[in-house]
Amino acid sequence: MTAAQLRELQNIVPPREQRVNITTITLDMDAPAAVRAEQYLRQIKNPYAFRCGNVAVNVRFCRDGKPLAQAVQSYLTALASR
């Protein structure tokens, strides 16, 4: 999958029933990381829109947003202070 193809997929929001269920993805864990990434992309079809069981997942990134680790830490800290 090329970078241009990935950019196009960011804007596609398929219905839940057309999304690949991420729990069905299988990877050869003995393969190099690049091969596993290729296996994943081939199976998931759209890494920005997939399912986890019956839950539809849409992935979006903000160019000037917080790093993921910082966002998760802030979220967990807010939960703990409730």
Phi and psi restraints in degrees (value plus and minus 20) as a CYANA .aco file:
   2 THR   PHI    -106.1   -66.1
   2 THR   PSI     145.8   185.8
   3 ALA   PHI     -82.5   -42.5
   3 ALA   PSI     -57.2   -17.2
   4 ALA   PHI     -84.6   -44.6
   4 ALA   PSI     -60.4   -20.4
   5 GLN   PHI     -84.1   -44.1
   5 GLN   PSI     -60.6   -20.6
   6 LEU   PHI     -82.6   -42.6
   6 LEU   PSI     -62.9   -22.9
   7 ARG   PHI     -80.6   -40.6
   7 ARG   PSI     -59.5   -19.5
   8 GLU   PHI     -84.4   -44.4
   8 GLU   PSI     -58.3   -18.3
   9 LEU   PHI     -86.2   -46.2
   9 LEU   PSI     -45.6    -5.6
  10 GLN   PHI     -78.1   -38.1
  10 GLN   PSI     -48.9    -8.9
  11 ASN   PHI    -117.8   -77.8
  11 ASN   PSI     -19.7    20.3
  12 ILE   PHI    -116.2   -76.2
  12 ILE   PSI     106.3   146.3
  13 VAL   PHI    -143.2  -103.2
  13 VAL   PSI      68.0   108.0
  14 PRO   PHI     -95.2   -55.2
  14 PRO   PSI     139.6   179.6
  15 PRO   PHI     -81.3   -41.3
  15 PRO   PSI     133.4   173.4
  16 ARG   PHI     -71.3   -31.3
  16 ARG   PSI     -63.8   -23.8
  17 GLU   PHI     -90.1   -50.1
  17 GLU   PSI     -33.2     6.8
  18 GLN   PHI    -114.4   -74.4
  18 GLN   PSI     -24.2    15.8
  19 ARG   PHI    -106.5   -66.5
  19 ARG   PSI     129.8   169.8
  20 VAL   PHI     -96.7   -56.7
  20 VAL   PSI     116.0   156.0
  21 ASN   PHI     -99.9   -59.9
  21 ASN   PSI      96.1   136.1
  22 ILE   PHI     -81.5   -41.5
  22 ILE   PSI     -42.7    -2.7
  23 THR   PHI     -91.3   -51.3
  23 THR   PSI     -31.6     8.4
  24 THR   PHI    -114.5   -74.5
  24 THR   PSI     -23.6    16.4
  25 ILE   PHI     -92.6   -52.6
  25 ILE   PSI     112.2   152.2
  26 THR   PHI    -145.0  -105.0
  26 THR   PSI     117.1   157.1
  27 LEU   PHI    -147.0  -107.0
  27 LEU   PSI     129.1   169.1
  28 ASP   PHI    -103.2   -63.2
  28 ASP   PSI      79.8   119.8
  29 MET   PHI     -89.3   -49.3
  29 MET   PSI     -30.1     9.9
  30 ASP   PHI    -108.0   -68.0
  30 ASP   PSI     -31.3     8.7
  31 ALA   PHI     -97.4   -57.4
  31 ALA   PSI     136.1   176.1
  32 PRO   PHI     -81.7   -41.7
  32 PRO   PSI     137.6   177.6
  33 ALA   PHI     -75.7   -35.7
  33 ALA   PSI     -60.3   -20.3
  34 ALA   PHI     -83.5   -43.5
  34 ALA   PSI     -57.6   -17.6
  35 VAL   PHI     -89.5   -49.5
  35 VAL   PSI     -61.2   -21.2
  36 ARG   PHI     -83.3   -43.3
  36 ARG   PSI     -59.9   -19.9
  37 ALA   PHI     -81.9   -41.9
  37 ALA   PSI     -62.5   -22.5
  38 GLU   PHI     -83.4   -43.4
  38 GLU   PSI     -62.8   -22.8
  39 GLN   PHI     -80.8   -40.8
  39 GLN   PSI     -64.6   -24.6
  40 TYR   PHI     -82.1   -42.1
  40 TYR   PSI     -70.8   -30.8
  41 LEU   PHI     -82.7   -42.7
  41 LEU   PSI     -58.0   -18.0
  42 ARG   PHI     -84.6   -44.6
  42 ARG   PSI     -59.3   -19.3
  43 GLN   PHI    -100.6   -60.6
  43 GLN   PSI     -59.3   -19.3
  44 ILE   PHI     -96.3   -56.3
  44 ILE   PSI     -44.5    -4.5
  45 LYS   PHI      47.5    87.5
  45 LYS   PSI     -68.1   -28.1
  46 ASN   PHI    -157.0  -117.0
  46 ASN   PSI      82.1   122.1
  47 PRO   PHI     -89.8   -49.8
  47 PRO   PSI     -26.2    13.8
  48 TYR   PHI    -118.0   -78.0
  48 TYR   PSI     -31.8     8.2
  49 ALA   PHI    -168.4  -128.4
  49 ALA   PSI      86.0   126.0
  50 PHE   PHI    -166.0  -126.0
  50 PHE   PSI    -199.4  -159.4
  51 ARG   PHI    -136.3   -96.3
  51 ARG   PSI     132.6   172.6
  52 CYS   PHI    -144.6  -104.6
  52 CYS   PSI      76.0   116.0
  53 GLY   PHI      49.4    89.4
  53 GLY   PSI    -142.9  -102.9
  54 ASN   PHI    -117.7   -77.7
  54 ASN   PSI     -16.8    23.2
  55 VAL   PHI    -113.6   -73.6
  55 VAL   PSI     102.9   142.9
  56 ALA   PHI     -97.4   -57.4
  56 ALA   PSI     113.6   153.6
  57 VAL   PHI    -140.0  -100.0
  57 VAL   PSI     109.9   149.9
  58 ASN   PHI    -137.9   -97.9
  58 ASN   PSI     108.2   148.2
  59 VAL   PHI    -126.6   -86.6
  59 VAL   PSI     108.8   148.8
  60 ARG   PHI    -155.4  -115.4
  60 ARG   PSI     127.4   167.4
  61 PHE   PHI    -146.0  -106.0
  61 PHE   PSI     123.6   163.6
  62 CYS   PHI    -127.3   -87.3
  62 CYS   PSI     107.8   147.8
  63 ARG   PHI     -76.6   -36.6
  63 ARG   PSI     -58.9   -18.9
  64 ASP   PHI    -130.8   -90.8
  64 ASP   PSI       5.3    45.3
  65 GLY   PHI    -102.0   -62.0
  65 GLY   PSI     154.1   194.1
  66 LYS   PHI     -88.4   -48.4
  66 LYS   PSI     131.5   171.5
  67 PRO   PHI     -81.4   -41.4
  67 PRO   PSI     129.4   169.4
  68 LEU   PHI     -74.9   -34.9
  68 LEU   PSI     -65.6   -25.6
  69 ALA   PHI     -78.9   -38.9
  69 ALA   PSI     -60.4   -20.4
  70 GLN   PHI     -88.5   -48.5
  70 GLN   PSI     -60.7   -20.7
  71 ALA   PHI     -83.6   -43.6
  71 ALA   PSI     -63.4   -23.4
  72 VAL   PHI     -85.3   -45.3
  72 VAL   PSI     -62.4   -22.4
  73 GLN   PHI     -81.2   -41.2
  73 GLN   PSI     -63.8   -23.8
  74 SER   PHI     -82.0   -42.0
  74 SER   PSI     -62.2   -22.2
  75 TYR   PHI     -82.0   -42.0
  75 TYR   PSI     -67.6   -27.6
  76 LEU   PHI     -86.6   -46.6
  76 LEU   PSI     -56.4   -16.4
  77 THR   PHI     -83.8   -43.8
  77 THR   PSI     -62.3   -22.3
  78 ALA   PHI     -84.9   -44.9
  78 ALA   PSI     -58.8   -18.8
  79 LEU   PHI     -84.1   -44.1
  79 LEU   PSI     -61.1   -21.1
  80 ALA   PHI     -87.5   -47.5
  80 ALA   PSI     -48.7    -8.7
  81 SER   PHI    -106.3   -66.3
  81 SER   PSI     -18.6    21.4
